[in-house]
C-alpha cells in the first residue's frame, strides 16, 4: 500500500468537483432529490465551492430503508443467508476497488473537513487496515465456530447470525474510518445497511458508490444524505430498522432510539459523548505530560471523541506545566491542510469559532485566565488558534461541555479526591490519562477509576487504537463495544443447531455436513 507520507501536494491543489449522488437498491441516482452546495473553509477569502451533496427528504430515506428491508427479506435474502466465504470475497473485492480511489477520496476528505493531507491519507490507510483485520478476525471466528460441541447428550454447532437492517450514522471528524468501523462488520456478518452521511465529510463517499454497487447485491448497501433531524425519525418509526450504529451525541442517540415502535427489538451500537480528563500528578515527567497532552488535546484541532478535554494538574507543578504547554501550543504550525508539517488547520463548521469563544468568555468570567492571549482564541477564517485556560472553575461551561475544538482548560488540584470526584460525577465515562511515577498512587487510582471509565492510559494520551483493543465507554459515552473482535459480535447473535447424540441424531448431522447441504450448519472453513 502507498505510504501515507509519500506525497506532498502542491501549494494550492486542484479542487475536485462532485455532482452529488446516492445509492439505493443497486442504483446510483443523481436526480429526483434536492441538493445543497458544499463549500470548503480551506482557502483564503471566500469559502471554495467543492460541489453539491444530496439533501434527500424523509420519503427518500424510507425508500433506502425499504430496499435494505427487501434485501434482508426477514433473514431469508441472498446476503444474510450467504456463505461466510462469499461475504468475505465481496468485502475483499470492495476493498480493492476502494484502494483504486485513494487519491480522490483523500483530497475530498482534506478539502471538506480541513484534515491535513498526511492525516487524510492516514485515515484512509487505517480504514483499509481495519477492513483487512476484520476479514482475518472473521476467518478465525469462522474456524472456531465450525467445531461441533458435545454436552448433555447433545451435539451442537454454535455460529453467529446477522441481526437485520442496520442504520449506520458516522461522525464528521472521521467520516470514512469511524463509519467503516460499523459499516464493514455489519455488512460482513450478513446485515443489510443504510448509511446516512454525517454533516461534513460527505463528498468523499461519491467516488465509492460504484464499488458498493458492483460488489454487493441490490439493496444490501444504500447510501444517502440529508438533514438527520428531519428525515431519520420516520424511518425509525417504520419499524423496519433493526440495528442503530450511531457515533455522535447521547442526546441525539436518545431521540432516535425513542422513535422505534418496538424498542426491545432495536439493537444499538453507540459511540457517544466524552469528556476525557488528564491528571498530572506532582511526580509526573512534565516534559512527557506536556507533549502527550498537546497531542491528546489538539490532534485534528481537538475534534476527536478521544481528545483530552479537561486537564487536572497538581498545584505544585502547575506553573511549570502551564508555561511549557503555552510555549509549545503557540509554536504549533498553523495553516492550510496541504501545508507540510501543519498541525492546526481550519475548522469545517463556520459557527464553531463563535461557540469556542463563548466557552472562553464564560470561563474567564468565572475566574479563569487565558494563558496565551497573544494567539489563543484568535480567528482567521475558521482557523482557531488554540487557547489555553488556567484556573478553570468546575462550574464553568468548558469544564462540563465537550468543546470538540482547540480550547484547553486546566484546573489545579491539591488532592486526588477532588479529581476523582469530578470523574465519578461526570456524565461521560470513556477514558482518562494519568501522568505520574509512584506505583502506589497510580495503582490506587486505577482501582478507583476502572469502574468509571473504560480505558486508563498511563503517561500517554487518550486514544482509540490499535483497533484490536476494545473501544467503548460507560455512562453516556457508549453502548456496545467497537473493535475488530467486538464489532463482529455486536452486529450478530449466536445461533445454534443441536441434535441428540443417539444414532439417528448423529446420522442426520453427518449427512448434512458430508453433503454440505446447509450454508449455516457446515464444516466448510474459510481459509
N, C-alpha and C positions, 0 to 999 in steps of 0.2 A: 504494500500500500504506500501511496505517496506520503512522504514525510510532511507533517504539519508546518514545519519551518522552512520548507524547501523553496517557497516562492515569496517574492516581495512585490506587492502591487505598485504600479506607477503612482505618481503624486495625486492624480485625480482619475481613478479608474472608471471605465465605462459603466454607465448606469443601465442595468438590464431592465427592459420594459416588459411587464407582464400584463396580459389582457384580462385575466380573471376567469377561472373555470372551476367547476365542481365535478365530482364523480358520484353518480347514483346508478345503481343496478347495472354496472358494467359499461355505462356510457359517460363520456366526458362532455359536459354541457357548457356552452359559452353564452347562452341566451335563455330567456324565459324567467329571469330573475333580476332584481335590482343589483346595482354595483355601486361602489364608492371608491374614490381616489385614495391611493396610499402614497404618502409623502415621507421622505427621509429627512431627519434633522441633521444628518451628517454632511453639512456643507455650510459655507459662509453665506450669510444673507438669507434669502428666502428658502424654505424647505424645497427639496428636489422631488419632482413627481416620479415615482417608480412605476406606476401603472394603476390598475384597478383590481379590486378584490370583490368577490361576490358578497352580497348583503341579502341573503335569502330571507324569506318570511317563514312563519311557523308552518305553513302548508308544505313548503319545500322540504323542511326538515322532517316533517311527518312522512313525506314521500321517501326520503332516505331511510327512515326507520322501517317503513313498510317493506322496502327492498331487503333490508337485513332480516326482518321478521320472516319474509318469504324464503330467504336462503336458509334460515335456521329451520324452518318447517317443523316446529315443535320437536326439534332434535333429530329429525329424520332427513335433513338435507344432505347433499353430497359432501359438503365441507365438514359438518360436525360428525359424520359417520365415516369419514375418510381414514385410511390407514395413517398412522403417525409418519411413516416414511414419505407418503405423498405430501403431507403438510410441510414437512421439513424441506422437501425438494422445492415446493412452491416458495417458501420463505427464502431459501437459498438463491433461487432464480431472481427474486425481487431484490435481494441484497446486491447481486452482481449488476443488475440494471441500475440500481441506485448509485453505485460507485461510479458508473459512467457519467453521472450528472453532478459529480462532486464540485467542480469549479463553479458552476452556476448556482447551485444551492448555497455554497459558502458565500458567494458575492451577495446574494439576496439577503442572507442572514445578517451579514455585516452592514449592508446599507439600511435595512429596515429597523433593526433594533440597536445599532451602534456598537455592536460587539467587535472587538479588534479582529483584524484579519487572521492573526495567529489563533486567537481563541475561537473564531468561527470555524476554522479548519479543525481545531482540536475537538470541537463539539461534534462535527461530522464524523471524524475518525473514531471518537469514543462510541458514537452510535453504532457504527459498523462493528466495532469490537463487542458491543453489547449483544448485537444480533448473533455474532459468532458464538459467544459464550452461552447464549440461550439455547442455541442448537445443540451444542455439546452437552449442556446440562440435561436437556430433554432426552438425548440419547442415553445418558446414564440412568435417568429416571425410567425410561422405557425398558432398558435391560433389566433393571431391578424388578420391575412390575410383571415381567413375563414369568417369573418363578411361581410355581404352584406352592401353596401353603396348606399344611395339614394340621387340623386341630379339632377336637371334639367330635371325631368321627366324620368330619367333612374334609373335602378337598376344595380349595378355592383359589381363585386368581383375583387380585385386587389391583385395579388400574384407575387411572384418572380420566374423567369425562368432562366435557365443556359445560358451561352454565347457561349460555343463551346469547341474546342480543346485548351487546356491550356498547355503551356510550362513552367515548374517550374524549376528555377535555383537558388539554395540556396547558402549561403556563407560557407567558410571553418571554420569560428570561432564558429558557432553554426550550424553545418551541419545537425543535427537532428531537433532541435527546430525551427530554423528560416525557414527551408524548409517546415516543417509541418504547419507553420502558413500561408502558401499559399496553400499547397497541400490539407490539410483537408477541409478548406472552399470551395475550388474549387470543390473537389470531392462531398462533401455532398450536394452542390447546384445543382449537376447534370451534371457538366462538365466532359469530359474525359481528361486524363492527361498524359503528358510525363514529366518525371523527368530526367534532365541532372545533374549529380552529380558535386559537387564542386571539386577543385583540391586537397584538403586534406579533410579527413573525409569521405572517400568513402567506406571503408570496412565494416563499421557498418550497411550498408544497406543490405548486403548479407544475414544476418540472418532473415531479414524481408520479403524477396522475397516470401517465401511460403505463408505467411499470406496475402500478397497482392494478390497473385494468387488465393488463396482459398476463399477470402472474397468478391471479386469483379468480375463482368462479364469479359469475354475476351476482351482485348483491352481498358478497362476503365482506367487501371493503367499500364504504361510502364516505366521501369527504366533502363537507360543506362548510360554509362560513356565514355568519350573521351575528346580530346583536343578541347575546345569550339571554339577557333578562327579558327579551321579547319573544323568543322562539322556543326556548328549552322546555318551559313548563307544559305546553300542550303535548309534547312528545312523551314526557314522563307520565302525564295523566292518562295517556292512551293505554298504559299497562303493558306495552309491547317491548319495553326495555327491561332487561333482567339484571343488568350489572351497570353500575356507575363507576367509572375510573376518572377521578377528578383531582387536579392539582391546582389549588387556589386557596381561597379564604374559607374558614369554617362557617362564616355567616352565609355565604353563597351555597356551600355544600348542604347546610341545614335546610335552606329554602328549596333546593332541588329535591332532596330526599322526602320532604313533606308533601310533595305533589303526587307521589306514587299511590295508586289505589290499593295496592297490596304490599305494604311496607315490610311485612315479614318475608316476602319473596324477593325483595330488592336488595341484592348484594352491593356493597360499596367498598372500593379500594381508594382511599383518600390520602393525599399528602397536603397538609394544610398549614395553619399559622405556626410561626416560630419566632421566638424572642430569645435567641441563644446568648447566654451570658459568658463572658470570660472572667476568671477570677485570678488575679495576680497577687500571689502571696508575698510575704515580706522577704522570703529567701529565694525568690524566683530569679532566674537568669534574665535580667532586664532586657538585654540586647535581643535575646531569643524571643522573649514575650512581646517586645515591640514589633519585631519582624513578623511574627505569626499573627499578631492582632491586626497589623496593617493588611496582610494578605486576607485574613479572615473577614475583615470588615469592609474592604474596598475592592476585592476581586469582582470584576464586572460591575464596578460602581456600587457595590453592596447590594445589588439586585439579585440576591440568592436567598432561598429559604434556609440555607446552611450558613449564611453570613453571621458573624458576630455582631450583635445588635445592642449590647449593653456591657460595658467594661467596669468591673469592680476591681479597684487597685488599693492595696493596703496603704494606709496613710504614710507609713514610714518610707515608702518608695514612690509615692505618687508624684512628687515633684520631678524626680529623675525620669520616671517613665513618661510623664506628660511632655517634658521638654524634648526628649528623644523622639517621641511619637510625632509631635508637631513638626519637628525639623524634617523627618522622613516623609511626612504627608505632603508638606509644601514642596518637596523636591521631586514628587512623582511626576513623570512625563504626562502631559495632557495634550489632547488634540484629536484629530480625526482618526477613525479606526484603522485606516491603512498606513498610518504613520509608524515607522519602525520603532519598536520599544514602547509604544504608547500604553499607558495603564488606566488613565481616566479619559472617558470618551463621552460624547453627547448622550443624554437620556432620550429614549424613544417617545416618552409621554410629554407633550407640550405643557401639561398642567403640573408636572411633578416638581419643578423648581419652586413654585409658589407654595406647595404643600410642605416641602422641606424647610423653606424659610419660616413657615408658621410654627414648625416644631422648634426651630432655633429661638424664635421670638418668645415662645411660651417658656422655654427652659431658662432663658436669660431673665425673664420677668420673675421667675421663681428662684432666682439666686445663682444660676449657672454663669460661667464665664466662657466666652468664645476665645479659645486659646490662640488661634491663628487668624486674627481679624484682617490681616493684610490680604489674604487669599480666601480664607474659609467662608463659604457661602456665596462667593462671587459667581455671577452667572454670565456666560457668553453663549447666547442662543439657548440651547438646553444643556450645555456643558456646565455642570455644577461643581465647583471646586470643593473638595472635601472639607467639612467643618468639624473641628474637634472641640467638644464642650467639656468643661471640668466643673465639678461641684454640682452635678445634676441632682435635683430633688427627685425623690422617688414618687412624688405625686405629679410630676411633670408628664406631659404627653409623650415625650421622646423616651421616657423610662418605661412606658407601657404600650405604646403603639409600635407596630412593626414598620419601621421607617422605610425599608426596602430602597435605600439610597445612601449616598455618601455623607451621612451625618453620624458622628461617632460620640456617644455620651459616655463620660467617665464619672463614676461615683466612688469617692474614697470611703474606705471602711476601716474600722478598728477591730471588730470581732467577726469571726466567721459566721456566727449565728445570724448576723444581720443579712449577710449574703444568702445563706441557706433559707432564711425566712422569705426572702424575695422569690427564690426559686420555687419553694413549696407553694406559695400563694399565686404563682403565675398561672395564667390560663394555658400557657404553652408548656410542652414537655418534650422537646426534640433532643437538643444536645447542650453540652456545656464544655468549656475548655478550662482546665486547671493548670496553672503555672506555678511550680514550686519544686522543692527538692526533698523535703523532710518526709520519709515514708510513713511516719506515724500520723502526721497531719493529712497527707494525701489519702492514706488508707482509710482513715475515719470518714473523710469527705466522700470517698467513693461509696462507702456503705450507706451513708445518709442520702446520697443523691441518686443511687441506682434505681430507686423506686419513684423518682421524679422525672427523669429523662431516660432516653433510650441509647444514648451514646455519650460516654465521658472521654474526652480527649486530653491526654496528658502532655503538657508542654507543646501543644500543637493546635492549630486552628480547627474549628468545626468543619466538617466536610461530609460528602456523601460516599465517595468511593473507598476502596475499589467496589465494583458492583457485585462482587461475590459476598460482600458483607451485608447484613440486614440494614434496611433504611426504613425507619418507622418513627413513631413518636407516641407519647402519652397525651392525656387530656385532650385539648382541642387541636393537637398537632397532626394526628394521623389516625387512619383506620386501615388495618391490614399492613402488610409489610412488602416493600418493594426491594428486591434484589434478584439476581439471576435465579437463585434457588427458590426463593419465596414466591416470586411473582407467578411462576408456573403453577404453584399450588393455590395462590389466591384466585386465579382465573379458571379453576377447575374444582371438581369434587371427586372424592374416592367412591368408585362403584365396584361391585364385585359380582362374580359368578361363583356359585357354590353347588356341590353335589355330594351325596353320601359316598362314603368310602367303601361301598359294597361293590360287588362285581358289576352290577348294572350301572352304577354311578361312574365307576372307572371306565367302563366301556364307552359310555356316551362322551365323557371328557376326552378320552383317547381318540375317538372318531372325529370329533370337531377339530382337535388340534392337528391330527395327522392329515386330514383332508383340507385343512386351512379354510374352513367354511365361514368363519367369523372374522371380521376385522377388529373387533374389540377383544374377544376371548381368543387369544392367539399366542403361539410360541414364536411368532415371527419377530426377529430382533433387528433394529436399525443399526447398521454398522457406521 
